[in-house]
Amino acid sequence: MAFSALPEDILLEIFLRLSIIDALSLKQTCRVLHVVGSLDYLWHQLASNLGLALDVPPDRTLSSLKGAEIQQTAVEALRLERNWQKATSRIKRLTPVRYGIADMSIDEMQLSCGGRWLVTAQRNRLRGRISTTITIWSLKDITDVYRAACFEAPGYFYQYAARISRDEAIALVALTVMMNSEELLQIYEVPLGERLASDYSILDQPRLRNRIGKPHGAAGIFYHVSICDNLVAASLVEVSVGPNTTHRVCLINTLTDAQCWINIQPKECLSRWEMRLFSDQIVFVGSMDDALVVRTYNLPICMLMKGHGRMSSYTPVGQTFQQDDLGDPILDCVVAKLPQAMTFFTSKASELLGSPSSTTPPTLTFLTFRFLEGVPSRLYAARVPLRCTKSTNCTKGHNHGTRFAVSPSIAMVPSAQTAERVQIGVEGRRAVWLDRNLETEEVKVMKLSALSTNGISSTYKVGVLLPEYPVLPFRPSACRSLAFDEVTGRLCLGLFTGEFYVLDF
């Protein structure tokens, strides 16, 4: 019997055991195998086993794509992976972007929706104004980059976060700012229309959805901010912490306008802590000595209710909010034996739990660096799952949550002295950062690659993405800010001159 004459279910079972490259080769041999090799079911199964995030449009999900669409995006993901793993990754496209506000360097930038949008933030100190300029760039057509929105918010920002709606019509921008000796959380709703009339034009002040100050008697300053869907979280950070320090976070549902404060009082003395917000969970990360503590909690019910509330909310400074108890953590993890834990970097994964492109269980990835004179530098990488899986060896604690420990992977970093502007992809497979030579002030862009991933453990290697003197219109030493999208391999570099470049790998 000829191979192509086998029953379709047997042929399908054979295809399911192949890699995507082998499946593509086999389907080209004859018409029968081409039909079986094009089935939607087959490509959904192959994609789920790929282990790489796919570039899915923001208004679609992986399950809604046809087999031919999955095949195309899977091939693109494999090409990117092969290019990234090379000693010298090839730049497929270089796009310079310049606009009218010269000599205003971009302080921070972040990519959204698979690299289709870029949100930049600039403190207007050099312009003599106590304000922050937020600009939203459309990169959907890289041959026609334009500003879809630009506005000026009062106060200098500490941190900011932005989310583009699935229909790409509205942006939600949250900033923690200092203004008139007050620390505030400001949330704006920004329409994304056609390109602005000129390089110098800005929008009328967009709708200020929420303006929130600290409650009476609360210590610390508004600092960390995180957005997921219609939820916003901002934390109060104290300069000095000790045992039994209470960490406070303000939660806002911008759809219903529900607001509450939550208090976290860890039993450990944490030298530094951060939080990450997800669709129905919030994750707290704290460092102590040579370890990280990662705890996940369910969000309060008031944050998960649907429906529409008031159109906006103005909360004066000192207003007392509803207090909610998060209860016991649903996941409690310790990342042990992690040198330089206080200087940890976290993957930007606020949309990961609901990401339409992910084919792997959701995780947070943490990086630390250890630089020692006379010996090779080291990078420590740890992946913490946000859902308990077989590979995590979870145990039930006394509070009915799951507890487990994670050990970091180690990679050697050649000739490294610093790690600045670290950007970790949402899947934790790739990262970029600036490495500055403290003696010569020369800078190169470094890259991290995951060679293999098995559950929560991975093997990594570090290489040079852009050398000190690349054949490009700029040098890495001129870079002020970075933004990186792991799924598409898009890297944005903002220069001190105010211009930025988009590199597609």
Secondary structure as UniProt FT lines:
FT   HELIX           3..5
FT   HELIX           8..16
FT   HELIX           20..27
FT   HELIX           31..36
FT   TURN            37..38
FT   HELIX           40..48
FT   TURN            49..50
FT   TURN            58..59
FT   HELIX           62..64
FT   HELIX           67..85
FT   STRAND          93..97
FT   TURN            102..103
FT   STRAND          108..112
FT   TURN            113..116
FT   STRAND          117..123
FT   TURN            125..128
FT   STRAND          131..138
FT   TURN            142..143
FT   STRAND          146..154
FT   STRAND          156..164
FT   TURN            166..167
FT   STRAND          170..179
FT   TURN            180..181
FT   STRAND          182..191
FT   TURN            199..200
FT   STRAND          207..212
FT   TURN            216..217
FT   STRAND          221..228
FT   TURN            229..230
FT   STRAND          231..237
FT   TURN            243..244
FT   STRAND          247..253
FT   TURN            254..257
FT   STRAND          258..264
FT   STRAND          272..277
FT   STRAND          281..288
FT   TURN            289..290
FT   STRAND          291..298
FT   HELIX           301..304
FT   STRAND          313..314
FT   STRAND          323..324
FT   STRAND          331..335
FT   TURN            339..340
FT   HELIX           341..343
FT   STRAND          345..346
FT   TURN            350..351
FT   TURN            353..354
FT   STRAND          363..370
FT   TURN            373..374
FT   STRAND          377..385
FT   HELIX           390..392
FT   STRAND          395..396
FT   TURN            398..399
FT   STRAND          402..406
FT   STRAND          409..413
FT   TURN            414..415
FT   STRAND          420..424
FT   TURN            426..427
FT   STRAND          430..436
FT   TURN            438..440
FT   STRAND          443..454
FT   TURN            455..456
FT   STRAND          457..466
FT   HELIX           476..478
FT   STRAND          479..485
FT   TURN            486..489
FT   STRAND          490..495
FT   TURN            496..497
FT   STRAND          500..504
//
